């Protein structure tokens, strides 16, 4: 059994920062690409940022220059540093791993439960 657990969400003022964490648990050998997605009320889930196992990152245009994705492979954890937050960043943020390798099997498309980020004055 593999799980992704997000943490770090909360309520902040516009212009402030938050750091999200997503830790994978289980008998994990390795994890492929990881990413952060978000879903605002009444909208579809959208990609925010992804990072490969080797550390290559990509971002959606609306967060470039403000958000930074990183990962610690030894801890099976991915982070999202969010600076200069805007009200339009308000959403539930979900962590994803495209592949999680264990001795027993390879898990595809693993999602966390989500963490709420609210940016409001």
C-alpha positions as CSV (number, residue, x, y, z in Angstrom):
1,X,0.0,0.0,0.0
2,X,1.3,3.4,-1.0
3,X,0.0,6.8,0.2
4,X,0.7,10.4,-0.5
5,X,-0.1,12.8,2.3
6,X,-0.1,16.6,1.8
7,X,0.4,19.2,4.4
8,X,1.1,22.9,4.7
9,X,-2.1,24.5,3.5
10,X,-3.9,27.3,5.2
11,X,-5.2,30.8,5.0
12,X,-2.8,33.6,4.0
13,X,-3.0,37.2,2.9
14,X,-2.3,38.2,-0.7
15,X,1.5,38.5,-1.2
16,X,2.4,36.1,1.6
17,X,4.0,32.6,1.2
18,X,3.2,29.0,2.0
19,X,5.2,25.8,1.6
20,X,3.3,22.6,0.8
21,X,4.8,19.2,1.5
22,X,3.8,15.8,0.2
23,X,5.3,12.7,1.7
24,X,4.9,9.2,0.2
25,X,4.7,6.3,2.6
26,X,5.0,2.6,2.0
27,X,7.7,0.1,1.1
28,X,8.9,2.4,-1.7
29,X,11.9,1.7,-3.9
30,X,11.6,4.8,-6.1
31,X,9.1,7.3,-7.4
32,X,8.9,8.7,-10.9
33,X,7.7,12.2,-11.8
34,X,5.8,14.0,-9.1
35,X,3.6,17.0,-9.4
36,X,1.2,19.4,-7.8
37,X,-2.3,20.1,-9.2
38,X,-5.0,22.3,-7.9
39,X,-8.7,22.6,-8.2
40,X,-10.6,25.8,-7.5
41,X,-14.3,25.9,-6.6
42,X,-16.3,25.3,-9.7
43,X,-13.3,24.6,-11.9
44,X,-11.5,21.6,-13.3
45,X,-8.3,20.3,-11.7
46,X,-5.3,21.9,-13.3
47,X,-1.6,21.2,-13.4
48,X,0.6,23.5,-11.3
49,X,4.1,22.1,-11.5
50,X,5.9,18.8,-12.1
51,X,9.3,17.5,-11.3
52,X,11.1,14.5,-12.7
53,X,13.2,12.1,-10.5
54,X,16.3,13.9,-11.8
55,X,14.9,17.3,-10.7
56,X,13.8,18.8,-14.0
57,X,10.8,21.1,-13.3
58,X,8.0,22.5,-15.3
59,X,5.4,25.1,-14.3
60,X,2.1,26.4,-15.6
61,X,2.4,29.9,-16.9
62,X,0.4,31.5,-14.1
63,X,2.8,30.4,-11.3
64,X,6.2,30.9,-13.1
65,X,8.5,33.0,-11.1
66,X,6.3,32.7,-7.9
67,X,6.2,28.9,-7.2
68,X,9.1,26.5,-6.9
69,X,8.7,22.7,-6.9
70,X,11.5,20.6,-5.4
71,X,11.9,17.0,-4.1
72,X,13.9,15.0,-1.6
73,X,14.2,11.5,-3.0
74,X,15.7,10.2,0.2
75,X,12.6,11.3,2.0
76,X,10.1,10.4,-0.8
77,X,8.8,14.0,-0.4
78,X,8.0,16.7,-2.9
79,X,7.5,20.4,-1.9
80,X,5.9,23.4,-3.4
81,X,7.1,26.8,-2.3
82,X,4.5,29.4,-3.1
83,X,5.5,33.0,-2.9
84,X,3.6,36.2,-3.8
85,X,0.3,34.4,-3.4
86,X,-2.8,35.8,-5.1
87,X,-6.5,35.3,-4.4
88,X,-6.7,33.3,-7.7
89,X,-4.3,30.8,-6.2
90,X,-7.0,29.7,-3.8
91,X,-7.7,26.0,-4.4
92,X,-7.3,22.6,-3.0
93,X,-3.8,21.5,-3.9
94,X,-3.2,17.8,-4.7
95,X,0.0,15.9,-4.9
96,X,0.5,13.3,-7.6
97,X,3.1,10.6,-8.4
98,X,3.0,9.1,-11.9
99,X,4.7,5.9,-10.8
100,X,5.6,4.5,-7.4
101,X,7.9,1.4,-7.5
102,X,7.7,-1.1,-4.7
103,X,9.0,-4.7,-4.5
104,X,5.5,-6.0,-4.8
105,X,4.2,-3.8,-7.6
106,X,4.3,-0.5,-9.5
107,X,1.5,1.9,-8.6
108,X,0.4,4.2,-11.3
109,X,-1.2,7.6,-10.9
110,X,-1.1,7.9,-7.1
111,X,-2.9,11.0,-5.6
112,X,-3.0,12.6,-2.2
113,X,-6.1,13.7,-0.4
114,X,-5.5,17.4,-1.0
115,X,-4.8,20.4,1.2
116,X,-6.7,23.7,1.0
117,X,-4.9,27.0,0.3
118,X,-7.0,30.1,0.8
119,X,-5.6,33.5,-0.2
120,X,-7.8,36.3,1.0
121,X,-7.6,39.6,2.7
